[in-house]
Amino acid sequence: MLAAIHPVIHHDHGIHTVDAGYVRAGLASIHLIARNGRVALFDTGTRHSLPNVLAALAELGLGPESVDWIIASHVHLDHAGGAGALLAVCPDAMLVAHPKGARHLIDPARLIAGTTAVYGEQAFQALYGEVVPAPAERVLEAGDGHEIEFGGGVLRFLDTPGHARHHFCVHDSVANAIFTGDTFGISYREFDVEGRPFIFPTTTPVQFEPEALHASIDRLMALRPDAAYLTHYGRVDGLDALAGQLHRLIDDFVRLTRAVAGQGEARHEALKLALENCLLDAARAHGCALPETRMRALLAGDIELNAQGLLVWRDRP
């Protein structure tokens, strides 16, 4: 399965959004920062995303030898599954990972097993393909506050648990922007209304922690960033309003999860319906005029995974 080549979106300060070709166009992105002929990549997509990255570099007149840094916000495979494959073709690059996640990129066996348990073997291969191990000597663990000088500024790493305990975000001093992985939620461009984005949290298995996620969002906002670059999907601004919506929906998700009754599959389906209705109501309040069938289709995958993660959180001792 090869990722389809989609147009690169160009932003200020040498930042470019590359579609990862994951599931559908506009679902997952890789952010390419190109300054002074050198490149940093934030998140990697999957092994299938490699052609898109190479095509984006070529469009900018650059090759894989220009890549200095490959940064994985966390080790979920839609964000880091392509890291080893990228290292294999980028001879001068180092992979930067959270201290709690780095070992899983060096030896991805547990990642593969856990993800296969969620999706099944056939779907795993279609979604992720081969997960190439990262050579240990090319992996840098970036703890909270770690800084890398790049492109005339500093990339500063911030420990941001809540979605996952192995998650960091990166503040770029040149753009005064944050690269957020999954911490600052999901915002698909199809839901934009007159340039205003709609956003919602992602609570996928298995380390959702609402208090930590609230705190991580507040920590990012304390930096007063001008924009956020989301893996799902692209650039958003107007962050004060978006942070408020994320906080409200985290609380709504927690309330709905605590209220859902039943056991097993019945409970799971009931929570999915509650989350779907919650997000449809929020999207309508935002002014989204998409047909309901289209909104349901766009949200279906996230609702399924969010329900799984929320129930793991609820059942945790």
Buried (B, 14 or more C-beta within 10 A) or exposed (E): EEBEBBEBBBBEBBBBBBBBBBEEBBBBBBBBBBBEEBBBBBBBBBBBBBEBBBBBBEBBEBEBEBBBBBBBBBBBBBBBBBBBBBBBBBEEBBBBBBBBBBBBBBEBEEBBEBBBEBBEEEEBEEBBBBBBBBEEEBBBBBEEEBEBEBBEBBBBBBBBBBBBBBBBBBBBBBBBBBBBBBBBBBBBEBBBEEEBBBBBBBBBBEBBBBEBBBBBBEBBBEBEBEBBBBBBBBBBBEBEEBBEBBBEBBEBBBEBBEEBEEEEEEBBEBBBBBBBEBBBEBBEEBEBEBEEEEBBEBBEEBBBBBBBBBBBBBEEE
